[in-house]
């Protein structure tokens, strides 16, 4: 008789999308998935061709108490208006983002 081995669950704590394209078609489903991720602490969105709209869709859905780091570098279409929104988002109570 074979014994059962306990399965260890390993939470994925990093989502690395750098150098991928997240456009209007994918931003909303991606945002919904990230919003339900309870163990993701690092979100790498470097060089993903984000626009203010796609970035807002993603940022507005994340769990600020769980995600601690987001890399948005190398997304030249992001405007100062988005970064102002991001600064306000980061400074709200309950946010662990750095």
C-alpha positions in Angstrom: 0.0 0.0 0.0 1.4 3.4 -0.9 1.5 6.0 1.7 0.1 9.4 0.9 2.6 12.2 0.9 1.4 15.6 2.2 1.4 18.2 -0.5 3.1 21.5 0.4 1.5 24.6 -0.9 3.8 27.3 -2.0 2.3 30.7 -2.5 3.4 32.6 -5.5 4.5 36.0 -4.2 5.8 37.6 -7.4 4.1 38.3 -10.7 6.6 39.2 -13.3 5.2 40.6 -16.5 8.1 42.7 -17.6 8.6 43.1 -21.3 5.1 41.8 -22.0 2.3 43.9 -23.5 -0.7 44.7 -21.3 -3.1 46.5 -23.5 -6.8 47.5 -23.0 -7.9 44.0 -23.9 -5.9 42.3 -21.1 -5.7 45.0 -18.5 -9.1 44.4 -16.9 -8.9 40.6 -16.7 -5.4 40.9 -15.4 -6.5 43.5 -12.8 -9.3 41.2 -11.6 -6.8 38.3 -11.2 -4.3 40.4 -9.3 -7.1 41.8 -7.2 -8.0 38.3 -6.0 -4.4 37.3 -5.4 -3.9 37.1 -1.7 -0.2 36.2 -1.6 1.3 38.4 -4.3 3.7 40.9 -2.7 5.7 42.0 -5.8 4.2 43.1 -9.1 6.7 43.7 -11.9 5.0 45.8 -14.7 8.2 47.2 -16.1 8.1 47.9 -19.9 4.6 46.5 -20.4 3.3 49.4 -22.6 1.0 50.6 -19.9 -1.1 53.7 -20.5 -2.9 55.7 -17.8 -6.1 53.7 -18.4 -4.5 50.3 -18.2 -2.3 51.2 -15.2 -5.3 52.7 -13.4 -7.4 49.6 -14.1 -4.6 47.4 -12.5 -3.7 49.7 -9.6 -7.3 50.3 -8.5 -7.9 46.5 -8.1 -4.8 45.5 -6.1 -5.0 44.6 -2.4 -2.9 47.4 -0.9 -2.4 45.5 2.3 -0.8 42.6 0.5 1.2 44.0 -2.4 4.3 45.9 -1.1 6.2 46.6 -4.3 5.2 47.5 -7.9 7.7 48.2 -10.7 6.2 50.6 -13.3 9.4 51.7 -14.8 10.0 52.0 -18.6 6.3 52.7 -19.4 6.7 56.0 -21.2 3.0 56.5 -21.9 2.3 57.0 -18.2 1.7 60.6 -17.6 2.2 62.9 -14.5 -1.6 62.6 -13.9 -1.2 58.9 -13.4 1.7 59.3 -11.0 -0.3 61.8 -9.0 -3.0 59.3 -8.7 -0.4 56.6 -7.7 1.0 58.9 -5.0 -2.4 59.5 -3.6 -3.1 55.7 -3.7 0.1 54.9 -1.9 -0.4 57.3 0.9 -3.8 56.1 1.9 -4.2 54.3 5.2 -3.7 50.6 5.0 -1.3 50.7 2.1 2.0 48.7 2.4 3.2 49.8 -1.0 6.7 51.2 -1.3 
